[in-house]
Amino acid sequence: MLLSLHRLDLLKKKSVLLIDKERKNRRDKTFCFWSHRDEAIQDDLHEIISQTWDTVILPGEHASSLGPLRYNHVSSIDLYQSIDKLTLQYGWQRCIGDVSEVHSSSEGSYVMLNEQRISGELVFDSRTPSYKQPQDGQTHIHQSFVGWHISLPDISKAAVPFRFMDFDIDQQGHTQFVYVLPFSDGTALVEVTRFGSEVFKPSEAEALLSEYINRRIGNYTKLGDEQGCIPMCNAPIKEERSSGIVQLGARNYSIKSSTGYAFKNMYLHAACIAENIRKGQHADAFNRQYSDVKRGRFAFYDALLLDILQTQPRSGKPIFEALFKHTDIQRILTFLDEKTHVKEEIAIFSRLPIRPFLKAAWRNIQTSLLFRPMILSLLCIVLGFLPEADALTLQAVNAIIIVGMVAIGIPHGAVDHLLDSGQWNPRGLPFFVVKYLSMAAIMGVVWYAAPTLALIAFLIYSAWHFGQADGKLWSLHSLSSFLWGSSVLLYLLGTHVTESNAILAEMGCASLPFEIPTLGLVPWLLWFVLKGNKAAVLTTFWLTLSYQLPLMQAFALYFIGQHSFTGWKHIKQHLRMSDGAIWMHALPFHAGAWVLLAIFYFLWPYSSVASGESQWGVFFIFIACISLPHALAMQSVYASGLNKQ
Ligand SMILES: Cc1cc2nc3c(=O)[nH]c(=O)nc-3n(C[C@H](O)[C@H](O)[C@H](O)COP(=O)(O)OP(=O)(O)OC[C@H]3O[C@@H](n4cnc5c(N)ncnc54)[C@H](O)[C@@H]3O)c2cc1C
């Protein structure tokens, strides 16, 4: 950033304070990047570019010209020294310290250092960012590497070529490869890199390096080493800012998540900021938000590759080898710069192993917020066309509802024992069961004594609970969430008044005094359209179509297809467990719930309030009883922000 400002002569008469946690006085990083021979970066950084390469040996041992491109090398010490020179030239102040906060207010921008507030006309923030917990469709893995700077004996000097991603090492179940960067002074940097969830242990990496150098290069003397770990992450950064402070580097999403390259992006970003300052425009205009970064087809490609590297790490080598075998290196580098056209990208992808990409794409589509509402819309349309009175249809649909309830409907409410502590706690279990059953029993007693009051309470906590899950999914405010939950419940019941009242009568409750028009959710639809919330628009759309289905089908679509799946996703996020593990933990409790339901079912007809023998009346009273403790348990999960205590 400072070099860009200096280049445009914008630093005169400015007082600059440089703060860093540590003194930068050694070669700790190697920055490489590629560029066209005539790109400005080549000229602008020519004093610190210490080596360039025009040809490369690619996997499969084929030598390739980089054409109009060059692969450039900058040693971090040269970069640090160029800043030292500017510091002397301008007489800037430097300070070693840990900045605890960076803020902007109406009075200007400031940082907090050792509890001291330091204000400035402009604050540039490049503190190392931390990332939020990855959600569905997001990945956070690492690019860890260890490199040795070696001196080569005379015979090897001319013979060691520049190698890019050489996979000729033991993969050890990961995706790992070697770079060889030979320098004109007879030294070379040989670096082993792993893409994946597990970070290289130095001993593992060094064993691979030593074996590789002995086998592929020969004699050497080790001069120094370099190690590091770059985040390969497409989750949002914590503490994003849109204005007031200028975000730089990794904090401004400059690291390309699928490659770890950042240097050239940082140079281009700094050049844009400097140009804006020169024109008297806002310096923070190029702050990137997560919403900018996650959009577009390149973000999708990055997401696929990250997913493959995390979940199918053995596929990395065949994918990269196929890439380098079938696609020209210049096109690959242009693709990594996100400057190719769709046609070229299709040509690149068509020559890669298809299965890992299909698997990753399927996972990506499934976890998209639009996937479920699309399926539910289709189901709603199909069910609307089926002959309602047909016995076979009814049986088939009821069977599907039962399967849905067994698979996810009841289980999503049967892990409440884990939600508090996040783990199985046999000691606390008896207390938990007694507390849970007591709450359910209290609700049962209220149903027995004052069914209409119980119904009102049930509707209120259900509306809160349903709204909370959807609200979390779509980032709604808590009041909007409650209003949404209430609207859904009232819509489902109020567009099926005859059926609802028949069940309410069987439950011993007063009947609904109103009917809801079939277009009753249209205000929500318009609001979601205005907000650009596509998933909520689709959900409101299919709920509106559901008025034509029988009440049970419409309710089951929402309860199983929307609410239980959403709740399950949030529980999974909270517990950080797999689907299978959660279901198995839930098993004793949902099996217990079915036993209780069976008891309820057989005993209810003998109770004094039961006027008929409808299964649905019994079923809903049972659901009302067990959902009170569940709604309370989920309330504390949502209040914790889905973080396990
Ligand atoms: C070893 C290594 C090699 C790399 N090689 C390449 C490459 O070849 N090509 C490429 O394109 N990219 C490369 N990268 C990736 C990328 O270029 C770097 O991660 C880049 O340094 C990111 O810049 P940054 O300013 O965001 O962070 P950094 O360079 O990490 O700078 C952040 C600075 O802020 C300081 N700091 C952090 N927190 C505080 C605080 N609270 N208070 C005060 N100071 C603080 C740190 O001490 C550090 O000096 C490499 C990264 C590493 C680690």
PDBQT file of the ligand as one rigid body, heavy atoms in Angstrom, charges set to zero:
ROOT
HETATM    1  C1  LIG A 701       5.077 -18.044   3.961  1.00  0.00    +0.000 C 
HETATM    2  C2  LIG A 701       4.063 -17.474   2.999  1.00  0.00    +0.000 A 
HETATM    3  C3  LIG A 701       4.323 -17.480   1.642  1.00  0.00    +0.000 A 
HETATM    4  C4  LIG A 701       3.402 -16.942   0.750  1.00  0.00    +0.000 A 
HETATM    5  N1  LIG A 701       3.676 -16.981  -0.583  1.00  0.00    +0.000 NA
HETATM    6  C5  LIG A 701       2.826 -16.396  -1.439  1.00  0.00    +0.000 A 
HETATM    7  C6  LIG A 701       3.138 -16.355  -2.823  1.00  0.00    +0.000 A 
HETATM    8  O1  LIG A 701       4.125 -16.896  -3.278  1.00  0.00    +0.000 OA
HETATM    9  N2  LIG A 701       2.280 -15.724  -3.661  1.00  0.00    +0.000 N 
HETATM   10  C7  LIG A 701       1.147 -15.126  -3.224  1.00  0.00    +0.000 A 
HETATM   11  O2  LIG A 701       0.406 -14.552  -4.030  1.00  0.00    +0.000 OA
HETATM   12  N3  LIG A 701       0.808 -15.203  -1.908  1.00  0.00    +0.000 NA
HETATM   13  C8  LIG A 701       1.631 -15.815  -1.027  1.00  0.00    +0.000 A 
HETATM   14  N4  LIG A 701       1.301 -15.860   0.293  1.00  0.00    +0.000 N 
HETATM   15  C9  LIG A 701      -0.047 -15.420   0.690  1.00  0.00    +0.000 C 
HETATM   16  C10 LIG A 701      -0.204 -13.910   0.907  1.00  0.00    +0.000 C 
HETATM   17  O3  LIG A 701       0.485 -13.169  -0.045  1.00  0.00    +0.000 OA
HETATM   18  C11 LIG A 701       0.140 -13.549   2.276  1.00  0.00    +0.000 C 
HETATM   19  O4  LIG A 701      -0.660 -14.244   3.205  1.00  0.00    +0.000 OA
HETATM   20  C12 LIG A 701       0.058 -12.043   2.519  1.00  0.00    +0.000 C 
HETATM   21  O5  LIG A 701       1.146 -11.817   3.348  1.00  0.00    +0.000 OA
HETATM   22  C13 LIG A 701      -1.214 -11.507   3.168  1.00  0.00    +0.000 C 
HETATM   23  O6  LIG A 701      -1.001 -10.160   3.482  1.00  0.00    +0.000 OA
HETATM   24  P1  LIG A 701      -1.617  -9.465   4.763  1.00  0.00    +0.000 P 
HETATM   25  O7  LIG A 701      -1.105  -8.068   4.783  1.00  0.00    +0.000 OA
HETATM   26  O8  LIG A 701      -3.064  -9.654   4.785  1.00  0.00    +0.000 OA
HETATM   27  O9  LIG A 701      -1.069 -10.285   5.988  1.00  0.00    +0.000 OA
HETATM   28  P2  LIG A 701       0.398 -10.422   6.538  1.00  0.00    +0.000 P 
HETATM   29  O10 LIG A 701       1.409 -10.374   5.481  1.00  0.00    +0.000 OA
HETATM   30  O11 LIG A 701       0.337 -11.624   7.431  1.00  0.00    +0.000 OA
HETATM   31  O12 LIG A 701       0.593  -9.109   7.392  1.00  0.00    +0.000 OA
HETATM   32  C14 LIG A 701      -0.153  -8.871   8.537  1.00  0.00    +0.000 C 
HETATM   33  C15 LIG A 701       0.744  -8.076   9.440  1.00  0.00    +0.000 C 
HETATM   34  O13 LIG A 701      -0.038  -7.578  10.509  1.00  0.00    +0.000 OA
HETATM   35  C16 LIG A 701       0.639  -7.832  11.718  1.00  0.00    +0.000 C 
HETATM   36  N5  LIG A 701      -0.413  -7.978  12.735  1.00  0.00    +0.000 N 
HETATM   37  C17 LIG A 701      -1.352  -8.947  12.825  1.00  0.00    +0.000 A 
HETATM   38  N6  LIG A 701      -2.166  -8.714  13.875  1.00  0.00    +0.000 NA
HETATM   39  C18 LIG A 701      -1.730  -7.571  14.448  1.00  0.00    +0.000 A 
HETATM   40  C19 LIG A 701      -2.156  -6.821  15.569  1.00  0.00    +0.000 A 
HETATM   41  N7  LIG A 701      -3.198  -7.193  16.299  1.00  0.00    +0.000 N 
HETATM   42  N8  LIG A 701      -1.474  -5.699  15.894  1.00  0.00    +0.000 NA
HETATM   43  C20 LIG A 701      -0.408  -5.310  15.159  1.00  0.00    +0.000 A 
HETATM   44  N9  LIG A 701       0.033  -5.979  14.082  1.00  0.00    +0.000 NA
HETATM   45  C21 LIG A 701      -0.618  -7.090  13.730  1.00  0.00    +0.000 A 
HETATM   46  C22 LIG A 701       1.451  -9.088  11.509  1.00  0.00    +0.000 C 
HETATM   47  O14 LIG A 701       2.557  -9.127  12.379  1.00  0.00    +0.000 OA
HETATM   48  C23 LIG A 701       1.847  -8.934  10.044  1.00  0.00    +0.000 C 
HETATM   49  O15 LIG A 701       3.060  -8.267   9.897  1.00  0.00    +0.000 OA
HETATM   50  C24 LIG A 701       2.193 -16.402   1.215  1.00  0.00    +0.000 A 
HETATM   51  C25 LIG A 701       1.923 -16.434   2.587  1.00  0.00    +0.000 A 
HETATM   52  C26 LIG A 701       2.846 -16.960   3.453  1.00  0.00    +0.000 A 
HETATM   53  C27 LIG A 701       2.483 -16.999   4.912  1.00  0.00    +0.000 C 
ENDROOT
TORSDOF 0
